[in-house]
Amino acid sequence: MIDLYYWPTPNGHKITLFLEETDMPYTIMPVNIGTGEQFKPEFLAISPNNRMPAIVDHAPMERGAPISVFESGAILLYLAEKSERFIAPDLRGRAEVTQWLFWQVGGLGPMAGQNHHFARYAPEKIPYAIERYVKETNRLYGVLNKRLADREFIAGAYSIADMAAYPWIVAHDAQGQNLSDFPHLQRWFEVIKIRPAAVRAYQRGAAVSSNPIVNEESRKILFGQTAQTIDNE
């Protein structure tokens, strides 16, 4: 059994996409990031970076004590290795999957996240920052579009690389991106959108919370953290 510490954000959706595809038994443990539940000591013991998602695997392959994993990319790798699914078994295929997984973790996610912040959540609209991240998001969409020009999915077969990238494309309108400008990416997006596991994953998320609004109180919690915040927990 997997305990999934979760809130319906792009990074949270990555893990439910995987778990729904594999039918692994799991329980969602909601972590309301807008009210600061990510700073509770019991959650920090699992995820010291005070970010979700995180998991606790109560039945690890080696048996023994439960294993906790934080960071969405690490979780996807752990679950893929545990299930032996959605990651290629050969060296070359695994390299294809992991490099694109890391591309999302190090590029698409952070840049789209800054796009969201400055365009939607920042109390002051800074034109340079908005333009900077909208353009970089656009560049990354172009990279992915080119990658998908001659293959169905990012690494050939559907994999954790696709599961990592897809949730960050869902908010393309809010990111100032028009999918029709990226026909190969749009085709890929529409294929994943209707996968039964993807439909279920987003339904699970909506059942946890359907209110994405950032208010003044949650803004301070989400965007006002310093080292002192961690030290005080």
N, C-alpha and C positions, 0 to 999 in steps of 0.2 A: 504494500500500500504506500502511495506517495501522498504526503501532505504538501499541498501547493500554497505557499503564502503569496497572495495575489491581489491585484487591483486591475481593473480593465483598462490598461494602458497598452501602447504598442509592445513594450517589453513583456508585459503580462500575457498578452495574446499569443506571443511566440510559443509559450509553454503549453497552453491549452490546445493550440493547433497540433502540437506533437502528441499530447496525451490522448486527444480524441482520435487521431489517426491510428494509434496503436492499441486503443482500448485498454490501456493500463489503468488499473483501478486507482483513483485518486480522490482526495477530498480537498476542496477549496477552503483555505483559511483566509478570510478577507483581511486585508491590511489597508485600512482607509488612510491613504496618504494625505488627504486633505485635512484630517483631524489630528495628524501626528502619531498614528499608531505605529509607524515605522521606527519610532524612537523608544518604544517600550523595551525594557531590558531583555525580556524573553525573546523578542524578535531580533535584537542586536546579537544575541548569542548564536543565532543562525546566520544572520546577514550583517556583519560588522560594518558594512558601508551604509547602513540604514537605507537601503533601497530594496524594493521588491522587483522581480520575483525572487523567491528562494524556495528550495524544496527540502524535505526530510524524507529519505527513502528508508522505510522500516523493514525492507526485505532486500538488502544489497546482495549482489551476486556472491560476494565472499562470505555472506552470512555475518554473524556477529552483530555488533551494535549498529544502530541506525546511522546513516551518513547524511550530513547536511551539505548542501551546495548552494552558493549564491552566485550572482551574475548570470544573465540570461544565456549568453553564449556558452559558458561553462556547463550550465544546466542542459542545454540541448546536446552538447557533446556527451555528457554523462548518460543521458537517457538513450541516445543513439547507440552508444557502446553497450549499455545494459540490454537493450532490446535487439541489438544487431539489425537495426532497421534505419533507413533514411540516411545512411552514410555508406559510401562504397567500401567493400571489403579489401580492395587492392590498394597498393601504395599510391598509384597515380590518381585513381579515382578519389581516394581520401584526401589527397592534396587539393584536388579541384574543389571539393566540398568545403574543406576547412579554410582555404584562402578566401573564398567568397563569404563564408560565415564571418571571418575576421574583418573583411571589407565592410560588412554591414555594421558590426560592433564598433569598429574604429572610425567609420566614415559616414555612411548613410544615416545611422541612428543619431549620432551626436550633431551632425549638421542639420538634419531635419528637426531635431529637438531645439536647437538654437533658433531655427526658423520659426517654430511654434512660439517660442518664448517672446522674441522681439516683435513678431507680427500680431500675436494674440494676447499675451499675458503681461508684457512689460507695462508698467504704469505710464511710462513716457515713450512715445513712438519716435524712435531714432532712425531717420531715413537711411543713413549709411549702414547701420546694423541690419535693417530689414533687407536692403538691397544685397548686402554681402551674403547673407544666408539663403535668400531666395535664389540668387545666382548659383551658389555652390550646390544647393539642392538640385537645381536644374542640370548642372554638370553631372552630378551623380546619377540622375535619371538617364542622362545620355549614355553614361558608361553601361548601365544595366540594359538599356535598350539595345545597344550594340552587341552586348554579350548574348542577348536572346534572339538575335537575328537568324541564327542557324541552329537553334536547339529549343526544345520544348520548355525545359526548365534550366535553372542557372548552371547546374553541374551535369546536365544531361537528363538523368532521372530525378524525379521529385525528391528533395532532400531537406535537411535542416537548414541549408542555405536559403532555400525558398521560404521556409517557415520564419526565418529570421527577418528577411527583407519585406515580405508581404505586408505585415501590419504597419510598417512605416510608409507604405504607399497608399494605404486606405485614406489618409487625410490629405490626398494630393490637392484638392481644391483649397484647403486652408493653407497649404504650403505655396500657393501661387503657381501651381503646375497644371497644365492641361494634358491629360493622358493622350488625347488625339495627336499631340505632337510627337508621341513616342509609340508608334504602332506595334512594335514587337513587345514592348513592356505592357501595353494595354491588353494585347492578346493574352499574355501570361497572367496578368492581373485578373481578367475575367474568368479564366480557367480555374484559378485557385478559389476565387470568390464563391463559386458554386459547388466546390467539393463538399460532400456531406459533412466531413469532419470540420471544415472551416465554418460551415453554417452553424454546427453545434457549438463550436468554440465561442463564436460571437454571441450566441444565445446564452451561453453560460455567463459570459461577461455582463450582458445586459441584465441578467437576473441578480447579479451582485450589485451593480450600480448603473443607472442610466443617466446620471447627472454629472456631466463633465465640467460644469461651471466652476471657475476659479474665483472665489470671492476674496474680500480683503483679508479675512482671517486666515483662509487657507493659503493665500499668497505669501504671508509672512512665514508660514510653516514650510512651504515648498521652496521658497526662493531666498530665505533669509538665514541660511545655515552657515555656521563657521566651525572652526575646530573647537571652540568653546562649547558649542552645542553638543558635540560628542563627549567632551570631557565632563559635562554636567550630568550626563545620563548615568 
